Amino acid sequence: MFEISGFDTAGVVSLKRLSLAAALKKARELVEDECWDVQIVDPTGRVYSSFEEQVA
């Protein structure tokens, strides 16, 4: 299970997804929705924390 967390104006956002692909998609959506400090923790404890889209 991949755990996604971050903050928005209402407080802490905490979600779970079964795959890394689904977790990355949701993390990017949270960033687009102006959440901050968004990160994913995978089942081994590895933290993913950069989800901003590249601007060409």
C-alpha positions as a Markdown table, in Angstrom:
| # | Residue | x | y | z |
|---|---|---|---|---|
| 1 | Met | 0.0 | 0.0 | 0.0 |
| 2 | Phe | 1.3 | 3.5 | -0.9 |
| 3 | Glu | 0.4 | 6.3 | 1.4 |
| 4 | Ile | 0.0 | 9.8 | 0.1 |
| 5 | Ser | 0.0 | 12.8 | 2.4 |
| 6 | Gly | 0.0 | 16.6 | 2.2 |
| 7 | Phe | -1.6 | 19.7 | 3.4 |
| 8 | Asp | -4.4 | 22.0 | 2.2 |
| 9 | Thr | -6.2 | 24.9 | 3.7 |
| 10 | Ala | -8.4 | 22.5 | 5.7 |
| 11 | Gly | -5.5 | 20.6 | 7.2 |
| 12 | Val | -3.9 | 17.2 | 6.5 |
| 13 | Val | -4.8 | 15.2 | 3.5 |
| 14 | Ser | -4.1 | 11.4 | 3.8 |
| 15 | Leu | -4.9 | 8.9 | 1.2 |
| 16 | Lys | -3.8 | 5.3 | 0.1 |
| 17 | Arg | -3.4 | 3.7 | -3.2 |
| 18 | Leu | -2.5 | 0.1 | -4.2 |
| 19 | Ser | 0.1 | 0.9 | -6.9 |
| 20 | Leu | 2.9 | 3.5 | -7.3 |
| 21 | Ala | 1.3 | 4.6 | -10.6 |
| 22 | Ala | -2.0 | 5.4 | -8.9 |
| 23 | Ala | -0.3 | 7.1 | -6.0 |
| 24 | Leu | 1.8 | 9.3 | -8.4 |
| 25 | Lys | -1.4 | 10.3 | -10.2 |
| 26 | Lys | -3.2 | 11.2 | -7.0 |
| 27 | Ala | -0.1 | 13.1 | -5.7 |
| 28 | Arg | 0.1 | 15.2 | -8.9 |
| 29 | Glu | -3.6 | 15.9 | -8.6 |
| 30 | Leu | -3.1 | 17.2 | -5.1 |
| 31 | Val | -0.3 | 19.5 | -6.2 |
| 32 | Glu | -2.5 | 20.8 | -9.0 |
| 33 | Asp | -5.2 | 21.5 | -6.4 |
| 34 | Glu | -2.7 | 23.6 | -4.5 |
| 35 | Cys | -1.8 | 21.2 | -1.7 |
| 36 | Trp | 1.7 | 21.5 | -0.3 |
| 37 | Asp | 4.3 | 19.2 | 1.2 |
| 38 | Val | 2.8 | 16.3 | -0.8 |
| 39 | Gln | 4.7 | 13.0 | -0.4 |
| 40 | Ile | 4.3 | 9.3 | -1.0 |
| 41 | Val | 5.6 | 6.6 | 1.2 |
| 42 | Asp | 5.9 | 3.2 | -0.3 |
| 43 | Pro | 5.7 | -0.2 | 1.5 |
| 44 | Thr | 9.5 | -0.2 | 2.1 |
| 45 | Gly | 9.5 | 3.3 | 3.6 |
| 46 | Arg | 10.9 | 5.1 | 0.6 |
| 47 | Val | 9.6 | 8.6 | 0.3 |
| 48 | Tyr | 8.7 | 10.3 | -3.0 |
| 49 | Ser | 8.3 | 14.0 | -2.7 |
| 50 | Ser | 8.5 | 15.8 | -6.1 |
| 51 | Phe | 5.4 | 15.8 | -8.2 |
| 52 | Glu | 5.4 | 19.2 | -9.9 |
| 53 | Glu | 4.8 | 19.0 | -13.7 |
| 54 | Gln | 7.7 | 20.0 | -15.9 |
| 55 | Val | 7.0 | 23.2 | -17.9 |
| 56 | Ala | 8.3 | 23.1 | -21.4 |
